Amino acid sequence: MQAQKKESKLDSHEVIKHPLATEKVIRLMEVENKLVFVVDKRATKADVKKAIEELFKAKVKAVNTLNSVTGEKRAYVTFAKESPAIDIATSLGIM
């Protein structure tokens, strides 16, 4: 028996709320090619990956999520080598 995939009802702009710009995120961006976004609590890893690839035209390698103690959901997005996180951060105005 296989699990059925549910179709997401969230739009790409509803999934991604905003990027985080902390010292830790800047270090992750430079060292590990990652960016951190605050996302909708209902969003899955697949929703986040699809939204990032649509909005930023960048290749996503992996997505890890974290439900923080403040009640928000964060997505740690690792980008592929051909899509540097610094370029995306620059377009967002973080750097």
C-alpha positions in Angstrom: 0.0 0.0 0.0 1.4 3.3 -1.0 0.7 6.7 0.5 -1.2 9.1 -1.7 0.2 12.5 -2.4 -2.1 15.3 -1.5 -2.3 18.3 -3.8 -1.4 21.5 -2.0 -3.9 24.3 -2.0 -1.3 27.0 -1.1 0.0 29.5 -3.7 3.7 30.0 -3.9 3.3 33.5 -2.4 1.3 32.1 0.5 3.9 29.4 1.3 6.9 31.8 1.7 6.2 34.6 4.2 9.7 36.2 4.4 13.4 35.4 4.6 15.3 35.5 7.8 18.5 37.7 8.0 20.4 36.8 11.2 24.1 36.3 11.8 23.6 32.5 11.8 21.7 32.7 8.4 24.5 34.8 6.9 27.1 32.2 8.0 24.9 29.4 6.6 24.6 31.2 3.3 28.3 31.7 2.9 29.5 28.3 4.2 26.7 25.9 3.3 24.8 27.7 0.4 21.6 27.8 2.5 18.9 30.4 3.1 16.2 30.4 5.8 12.6 31.4 5.2 9.6 31.7 7.5 6.9 29.7 5.8 3.2 28.9 6.3 2.6 26.3 9.1 0.6 24.2 6.6 3.3 24.1 4.0 5.2 20.8 3.4 8.8 20.4 2.3 7.6 19.8 -1.3 5.5 22.9 -1.2 8.5 25.0 0.0 10.7 23.5 -2.7 8.2 24.2 -5.5 7.6 27.7 -4.2 11.3 28.6 -4.0 12.0 27.2 -7.5 9.0 29.1 -9.0 9.7 32.4 -7.2 13.5 32.6 -7.5 14.1 30.4 -10.6 16.8 28.5 -8.6 17.6 24.8 -8.2 16.8 23.5 -4.7 18.9 20.6 -3.4 17.1 20.0 -0.1 14.6 21.5 2.3 14.6 21.0 6.1 11.8 22.4 8.3 11.7 23.5 11.9 8.7 24.5 14.0 10.2 27.1 16.3 9.2 27.8 19.9 7.8 31.2 18.8 5.1 29.4 16.8 6.5 30.0 13.3 7.7 27.4 10.8 11.2 27.9 9.3 12.5 26.3 6.2 16.2 25.7 5.8 16.7 25.6 2.0 19.9 24.2 0.5 20.6 25.4 -3.0 22.4 23.5 -5.8 25.9 24.6 -6.8 24.6 26.4 -9.9 22.3 28.6 -7.8 24.4 30.5 -5.2 22.4 31.5 -2.1 24.3 34.8 -2.0 22.9 35.8 -5.4 19.3 35.1 -4.2 20.0 37.0 -0.9 21.2 39.9 -2.9 18.0 39.9 -5.0 16.0 39.8 -1.8 18.0 42.7 -0.3 19.5 40.7 2.6 23.1 41.3 1.5 
